C-alpha cells in the first residue's frame, strides 16, 4: 500500500471519528441507559367502588404510603414516619410516570395513588375522617387537624441521589379516569428527590336514627 493511500485512509478515519452522533445513536444509547418508567393502563381499577390504594415505583430509595383513619365519636390520629439513611442511588437517564387507557374509568369512592419513577422520591396520601352521631358529640375540623401528623417529610440527608440528565415526564391521559365519582388522591413524580403529599380531613355528622 502506497504512503499516499495510507495517509488518505488515516485522514478518513479521523474525520469519521470526529463526526457528531446522529439521533439514531442517541436513541440507542438511551435504550442501553438506566430508565425508570411506571404506567397504569388498560382497564385497571375500572368500575371499582369503595376504597382503593396503589403504590407504584420504578427506581431506587422511593418511599410511599397511603394512610386512612376513621373514627365514630372519637379522636382520629394518623402518624407517618419513614426513615432510611446512608443509601446511594443513581438517577435514571429518563423517567416517566403515566396513567392511560381506561384506568379508573367509571369508578367511585376513595382512590389513593402514589406513582414515582426515579430515585429518592417521597409520597404520601392521608385521609382522616371523624364521624359523630348527632346529639352525642361532633368532631370538629380543628380537633382533626390537631391529631393528624402526616407529612411526606422527604429523604434523610444521609441518602445521596445522583441526578439524571434525560427527559422527565408525568401524564394523566384524557381517556383515563373518565366518569370517576368521589375522591381521587394522586401523587405523580418523575425524577429525583421530589416530595409530594395529599391530606384530606373530614368531620361528618351522622344521623342518630336509621333511614
C-alpha positions in Angstrom: 0.0 0.0 0.0 1.4 3.4 -1.0 2.2 6.1 1.5 -0.3 8.4 -0.1 -3.1 5.8 0.3 -2.3 5.2 3.9 -2.4 8.9 4.6 -5.8 9.2 2.9 -7.3 6.3 4.9 -5.9 7.7 8.2 -7.4 11.1 7.4 -10.8 9.5 6.6 -10.8 7.5 9.9 -10.1 10.7 11.9 -12.9 12.5 10.1 -15.4 9.8 10.8 -14.5 9.6 14.5 -15.0 13.3 14.9 -18.5 13.4 13.4 -21.3 14.2 15.9 -23.6 11.3 17.0 -26.8 11.0 15.0 -30.3 10.9 16.6 -30.4 7.2 16.0 -27.2 6.7 18.0 -28.7 8.9 20.8 -31.8 6.7 20.9 -29.8 3.6 21.0 -27.7 5.0 23.9 -30.8 5.8 25.8 -32.1 2.3 25.3 -29.0 1.0 26.9 -29.2 3.5 29.8 -30.9 3.3 33.2 -34.6 4.1 32.5 -37.4 4.3 35.1 -40.9 4.0 33.7 -44.2 3.3 35.5 -47.6 3.2 33.9 -51.2 2.3 34.9 -53.0 1.3 31.8 -55.8 -0.8 30.3 -58.9 -1.2 32.4 -57.0 -1.1 35.7 -59.4 -0.3 38.6 -62.1 0.5 36.0 -65.6 0.5 37.6 -64.1 -0.1 41.1 -66.1 1.1 44.1 -65.2 1.7 47.7 -61.7 2.4 48.7 -58.5 1.5 46.7 -54.8 2.3 47.2 -51.9 1.9 44.8 -48.2 2.4 45.4 -46.1 2.1 42.2 -42.4 2.9 42.0 -39.7 2.4 39.4 -36.2 3.3 40.6 -34.4 3.4 44.0 -35.0 4.7 47.5 -38.6 5.7 46.9 -40.9 6.0 49.9 -44.6 5.8 49.6 -47.6 5.4 51.9 -51.4 5.5 51.7 -52.9 6.0 55.2 -56.6 6.2 56.3 -58.1 6.6 59.7 -61.9 6.7 60.5 -63.5 7.0 64.0 -67.0 7.4 65.3 -67.4 9.7 68.3 -63.7 9.6 69.0 -60.4 11.2 68.1 -58.7 10.4 64.8 -54.9 10.1 64.7 -52.6 9.5 61.8 -48.8 9.5 62.2 -46.4 8.7 59.4 -42.6 8.2 59.7 -40.3 6.6 57.2 -36.6 6.6 57.7 -33.6 5.3 55.8 -30.0 6.5 55.9 -26.7 6.1 54.2 -28.0 4.8 50.9 -26.7 5.8 47.5 -28.5 5.7 44.2 -28.2 6.9 40.6 -30.8 9.0 39.0 -32.2 7.4 35.8 -31.3 8.7 32.4 -35.0 9.1 31.6 -38.1 8.8 33.8 -41.8 8.8 33.2 -44.9 8.2 35.2 -48.3 8.0 33.4 -51.9 6.8 33.7 -53.7 6.0 30.5 -56.2 3.7 28.8 -59.4 3.4 30.6 -57.8 3.2 34.1 -60.2 4.2 36.9 -62.9 4.9 34.4 -66.5 5.0 35.9 -65.1 4.2 39.3 -66.4 5.7 42.6 -65.4 6.1 46.1 -61.9 6.9 47.6 -58.9 6.2 45.5 -55.3 7.0 46.5 -52.4 6.7 44.1 -48.7 7.2 44.6 -46.7 6.8 41.3 -43.0 7.5 41.2 -40.3 7.0 38.6 -36.7 7.9 39.6 -34.8 7.9 42.8 -35.2 9.3 46.3 -38.9 10.4 45.9 -41.3 10.5 48.9 -45.0 10.4 48.5 -48.0 10.3 50.9 -51.7 10.2 50.8 -53.6 10.6 54.1 -57.3 10.7 54.9 -58.7 11.3 58.4 -62.4 11.3 59.0 -64.3 11.8 62.2 -67.9 10.6 62.2 -70.2 11.8 65.0 -73.8 10.8 65.9 -75.9 13.9 66.3 -76.7 14.7 69.9 -73.7 12.9 71.3 -70.5 14.7 70.2 -69.3 16.1 66.9 -65.7 16.0 65.7 -64.6 19.4 64.5 -62.1 20.3 61.8 -59.8 21.9 64.4 -59.7 18.7 66.5 -58.9 16.7 63.4 -56.1 19.0 62.5 -54.5 18.7 65.9 -54.4 14.9 65.8 -53.1 14.4 62.3 -49.4 14.2 62.0 -48.8 13.1 58.4 -46.3 14.5 56.1 -44.2 13.2 53.2 -41.2 14.6 55.1 -38.5 13.9 52.4 -35.4 11.9 52.5 -32.7 11.8 55.2 -29.6 14.0 54.3 -27.5 10.8 54.6 -29.1 9.5 51.4 -27.3 10.5 48.2 -29.0 10.5 44.8 -27.0 11.3 41.7 -29.2 13.3 39.3 -30.0 12.0 35.8 -29.7 14.1 32.6 -32.6 12.9 30.4 -36.2 13.8 30.0 -38.8 13.5 32.8 -42.5 13.2 32.1 -45.7 12.7 34.1 -49.1 12.5 32.5 -52.8 11.5 33.0 -54.1 10.9 29.6 -57.6 12.2 28.6 -59.0 8.7 28.3 -58.2 7.8 32.0 -60.5 8.4 34.9 -63.5 9.4 32.8 -66.7 9.3 34.8 -64.9 8.8 38.1 -67.0 10.0 41.1 -65.7 10.5 44.6 -62.3 11.5 46.0 -59.1 10.9 43.9 -55.7 11.5 45.6 -52.9 11.4 43.1 -49.1 12.0 43.5 -47.0 11.6 40.4 -43.3 12.2 40.3 -40.6 11.6 37.6 -37.0 12.4 38.6 -35.2 12.6 41.9 -35.8 13.9 45.4 -39.4 15.0 44.9 -41.6 15.3 47.9 -45.4 15.3 47.4 -48.4 14.7 49.7 -52.2 14.9 49.8 -54.1 15.3 53.1 -57.9 15.1 53.4 -59.6 15.9 56.7 -63.4 15.4 57.2 -65.8 16.0 60.1 -69.1 14.3 59.2 -72.2 14.3 61.4 -74.3 11.0 61.2 -78.0 10.8 61.8 -78.9 9.0 65.0 -82.0 7.4 63.6 -82.0 4.8 60.7 -83.4 5.8 57.4 
